[in-house]
Amino acid sequence: MDKREQREKIKRKALELGFLACGISAATYLTGEKDRLERWLAEGMNGEMEYMARNREKRLDPRLLHEGTKSVISVLLNYSPKEKQLDPQAPVLSKYAYGTDYHFVLKDKLKELLAFIHEAVAPCNARAFVDSAPVLDKAWAVRAGLGWIGKNTNLISVEHGSFFFIGELLIDLELEPDERMVSNHCGNCTRCIDACPTKAIVAPYVVDARRCISYQTIEQRGEIDESLKGQFNDRVFGCDICQDVCPWNLKAEPHDEAAFDPPPRLMELTRQEWQTMDEALFSRLFRKSAVKRTKYSGLMRNLKFLESED
C-alpha cells in the first residue's frame, strides 16, 4: 500500500480503539515554537517546573528524542465526564482526575495502535509518549490538523472542544502527513481570560503557570502562594474554569471510556467529608488516580488552603 493508504488505515484503527481523532505530521524541527518557549522560560513562567527548561532541543526536534523518527502520529482521547460532584459546596476536583490515571490508559491504547501498525501496515520502530517526556504535544496536534491553540493555551477542536488528552507515537515510517490545518477560531472571544480567577492568562495565548490554580495545587511542592488566597473558587486539585467557559466545549460529548468513570463514592463526597478525609479513604478513592501525584499530604495542603479562604 502507498503512504496515503497507510495513513488512512492507521487513522481508522485509532478510531476503532476509541480515540476521538488521529492525525499525522512529518517529524521536523518546530521552528515556530522555539521563540515562544524561550520567552516563556526567560520570564520564569514555568515556576518550579524546571524540567520544562531541560532538553529544549529534544522538545523542538523529535528526531533527537527517538532515533530514526520520520513521522509523528498524534491522538486525542476524550475525558469529558458523564456526571458531576453531587455536593455543590464540595471542593472541586478537575474532571481529568475523576477516573484512572490517563497516562496508563492512553499509553496502553497507543501500544495497541503501534502493534497494529507493525503487523498490519509495515514493520516499524516507535515510542509512545503521554505527557511524560520532552514532547510539545499540542504543537504536534496542531501540525496534524487536530485543532488550534486557544487563548487559554489549550488545544481546541472544532468537533470536540478541549476536554481530551493528547498522546503521540514517534515512528520511523515516512507516512503521508495530514494537510488539513485548522484556523484559529477564538476570534474576539475572551471568556477564558475573563473567567480565570487568578488572572493566570496574562495575555492571549500566554499562561503564567505560577498564577495557575492547576500549577499551585499539583506542581507546586512547597506552600501555595498566599497572594492567591481567596481566588481558588474551591478548586482542590487542578482547574477547569477556562475550559468550562469556552464556547467550543458546548460540543463536548461524554466519554465512553470505562477507565475514566469515577468511583461513585468520590462523586458523593460532601464538603465535610473532604475536609475530614483520612489517609485510608484517600488511598481507596485515588488508588489509580492522577491525584496520587500530589499525595495525601499535598491534598491536605490544598484543602487547608481552601479552608483558610472561607
C-alpha positions in Angstrom: 0.0 0.0 0.0 1.2 3.6 -0.6 1.8 6.2 2.1 -1.6 7.7 1.9 -3.3 4.3 2.3 -1.0 3.6 5.3 -2.1 6.9 6.9 -5.8 6.2 6.4 -5.5 2.7 7.7 -3.8 3.9 10.9 -6.4 6.6 11.4 -9.2 4.2 11.0 -7.7 1.9 13.6 -7.2 4.7 16.0 -10.9 5.5 15.9 -11.7 1.8 16.5 -9.5 1.9 19.6 -11.6 4.7 21.0 -9.6 7.8 20.2 -11.5 10.9 19.3 -9.2 11.8 16.5 -5.9 10.9 14.9 -3.6 13.0 12.7 -0.1 12.6 11.2 2.7 15.1 10.7 6.2 14.9 9.3 8.9 14.9 12.1 10.7 18.2 11.6 12.1 20.9 13.8 9.5 23.1 15.5 10.9 26.4 14.4 7.9 28.5 15.3 7.6 27.2 18.8 11.3 27.9 19.7 10.9 31.6 20.3 7.7 31.2 22.3 9.2 28.6 24.5 12.4 30.6 25.1 10.4 33.8 26.0 8.1 31.9 28.4 11.1 30.3 30.2 13.1 33.5 30.3 10.2 35.2 32.1 10.1 32.4 34.7 6.5 31.5 33.9 7.3 27.8 34.3 7.7 28.3 38.1 9.2 25.3 39.8 8.7 23.1 36.7 12.4 23.1 36.0 12.0 20.1 33.7 10.5 22.5 31.1 13.9 24.2 30.8 15.7 20.9 30.2 16.1 19.0 26.9 15.0 22.1 24.9 16.3 20.8 21.6 14.6 17.5 22.1 11.3 19.3 22.7 11.7 21.1 19.4 13.1 18.1 17.4 11.5 14.7 18.0 14.3 13.1 15.9 16.6 13.7 18.8 14.2 12.0 21.3 13.7 8.8 19.3 16.3 7.9 16.7 15.0 7.3 13.2 11.7 9.2 13.8 10.2 10.3 10.5 6.5 10.9 11.4 4.5 11.9 14.5 1.1 10.3 15.0 -1.0 12.4 17.3 -4.2 11.2 19.0 -6.9 12.7 21.2 -8.7 10.8 23.9 -12.0 12.1 25.4 -12.4 12.6 29.2 -15.4 14.8 29.3 -17.4 13.2 32.2 -20.9 11.8 32.3 -21.5 13.0 35.8 -20.5 15.7 38.3 -19.9 16.0 42.0 -23.2 15.9 43.9 -22.5 18.4 46.7 -22.3 21.9 45.1 -20.4 23.1 48.2 -17.7 20.3 47.9 -14.1 21.2 46.9 -13.9 20.9 43.1 -11.8 18.2 41.5 -10.6 18.6 37.9 -12.6 16.5 35.5 -9.4 14.8 34.1 -8.7 13.2 37.5 -12.1 11.5 38.1 -11.0 8.1 37.0 -7.9 6.0 36.3 -4.7 8.0 35.6 -4.7 8.9 32.0 -1.0 8.2 31.5 -1.7 4.4 31.8 -5.0 4.4 29.8 -3.7 6.4 26.9 -0.3 4.7 26.7 -1.9 1.3 26.6 -4.1 2.4 23.7 -1.1 3.8 21.9 0.8 0.5 22.3 -2.2 -1.3 20.8 -2.1 1.1 17.9 1.6 0.6 17.5 1.2 -3.2 17.5 -1.4 -2.9 14.8 0.8 -0.7 12.6 3.7 -3.1 13.0 1.6 -6.1 12.0 -0.9 -4.7 9.5 0.8 -1.6 8.0 4.6 -2.0 8.0 7.3 -3.2 10.3 8.4 -0.2 12.4 10.1 1.1 15.5 8.3 3.7 17.6 7.9 5.2 21.0 4.7 6.2 22.7 4.5 9.4 24.7 1.9 10.7 27.1 2.7 14.0 28.8 5.8 12.4 30.4 8.7 13.4 28.1 10.0 16.5 26.4 7.4 16.5 23.6 5.4 19.5 22.7 2.1 17.6 22.4 -0.1 20.5 21.5 2.2 21.8 18.8 2.3 18.3 17.1 -1.5 18.0 17.4 -1.9 21.4 15.6 0.5 20.2 12.9 -1.6 17.1 12.5 -4.7 19.2 11.9 -6.4 18.2 15.1 -7.1 21.8 16.3 -5.7 25.1 17.2 -4.1 26.6 20.4 -6.7 28.7 22.2 -6.2 31.9 24.2 -6.0 29.7 27.3 -3.2 27.7 25.6 -5.2 24.5 25.4 -5.7 22.7 22.1 -9.2 23.2 20.9 -11.0 21.1 18.3 -13.9 22.4 16.2 -15.6 19.0 16.5 -14.8 18.1 20.1 -13.9 21.2 22.2 -10.9 20.7 24.6 -11.7 18.1 27.2 -9.3 15.5 25.9 -5.9 14.1 26.5 -3.1 14.2 23.8 -0.6 11.5 23.1 1.7 10.6 20.2 3.8 7.9 18.6 7.2 8.9 17.3 7.6 6.4 14.5 10.3 5.6 11.9 7.8 5.2 9.0 7.6 8.0 6.4 3.8 8.4 6.3 1.8 10.9 4.3 1.2 13.9 6.6 -2.3 15.3 7.0 -2.7 18.5 5.0 -5.6 19.9 6.9 -4.6 22.9 9.0 -7.3 24.3 11.4 -7.7 28.0 11.6 -7.8 29.8 14.9 -11.5 30.2 15.8 -11.1 32.1 19.1 -11.9 35.4 17.3 -12.6 38.3 19.7 -13.8 35.9 22.5 -12.0 36.5 25.9 -14.2 34.3 28.1 -11.3 32.2 29.3 -9.2 35.3 30.1 -12.1 37.0 31.9 -13.1 33.9 33.9 -9.7 32.9 35.3 -10.0 33.8 39.0 -6.2 34.2 39.5 -5.6 36.0 36.2 -3.1 33.4 35.1 -3.8 34.0 31.4 -1.6 37.1 31.4 -2.1 37.7 27.7 -3.9 35.9 24.9 -2.1 32.6 24.4 0.2 33.1 27.4 -0.3 31.4 30.8 1.9 32.3 33.8 2.0 28.9 35.5 2.8 30.5 38.8 -0.6 32.0 38.9 -2.5 29.0 37.6 -4.6 27.0 40.1 -3.6 23.7 38.4 0.1 24.5 38.9 -0.4 25.6 42.5 -2.5 22.6 43.5 -0.4 19.9 41.6 3.1 21.1 40.6 3.9 23.4 43.5 5.9 21.4 46.0 6.0 24.0 48.8 3.3 26.1 50.3 0.6 27.6 48.0 1.2 31.3 47.1 -0.5 33.3 49.8 -1.2 36.2 47.4 -3.7 33.9 45.6 -5.8 33.3 48.7 -9.5 33.8 48.1 -9.1 33.2 44.4 -9.3 29.4 44.0 -13.1 29.1 43.7 -13.0 25.9 45.8 -10.6 24.1 43.3 -8.7 21.4 45.3 -6.8 19.6 42.5 -6.5 21.1 39.1 -8.8 23.6 37.5 -11.3 23.5 34.5 -12.6 27.1 34.7 -11.0 28.3 31.4 -12.4 25.2 29.6 -15.8 25.3 31.3 -16.5 28.8 29.9 -15.1 28.0 26.4 -18.0 28.1 23.9 -16.3 25.3 21.9 -16.9 22.9 24.8 -20.6 23.1 24.2 -19.7 20.4 21.6 -18.0 18.2 24.2 -19.7 14.8 24.4 -19.4 12.5 27.4 -16.6 9.9 27.1 -17.3 6.2 26.8 -14.0 5.0 28.4 -14.9 2.9 31.4 -11.4 3.6 33.0 -12.3 7.3 33.3 -15.5 6.6 35.2 -15.1 7.9 38.8 -15.8 5.7 41.9 -19.4 6.5 43.0 -18.1 7.3 46.5 -15.9 10.1 45.0 -18.9 11.9 43.4 -20.9 11.6 46.6 -18.3 13.2 49.0 -19.7 16.2 50.9 -17.7 19.2 51.8 -17.4 18.0 55.3 -16.1 14.6 54.2 -13.5 16.2 52.0 -12.3 18.3 54.9 -12.1 15.3 57.3 -10.7 12.8 54.8 -8.1 10.4 56.3 -5.3 8.7 54.5 -7.2 5.4 54.3 -10.1 7.0 52.4 -7.6 8.9 50.2 -5.9 5.6 49.2 -9.2 3.9 48.4 -10.6 6.8 46.3 -7.4 7.7 44.4 -5.6 4.3 44.2 -5.4 4.5 40.4 -5.9 8.3 40.0 -3.7 11.1 38.9 -4.5 12.7 42.3 -1.9 10.3 43.8 0.7 12.6 42.3 0.1 15.2 44.9 0.0 12.5 47.7 -2.2 12.7 50.8 -0.1 15.5 52.3 -0.5 17.6 49.2 -4.2 17.2 49.0 -4.4 18.1 52.7 -2.3 21.2 52.0 -4.8 22.2 49.2 -7.8 21.6 51.4 -6.3 23.6 54.2 -5.7 26.5 51.8 -9.3 26.4 50.7 -10.5 26.4 54.3 -8.4 29.4 55.1 -10.2 31.3 52.2 -13.6 30.9 53.9 
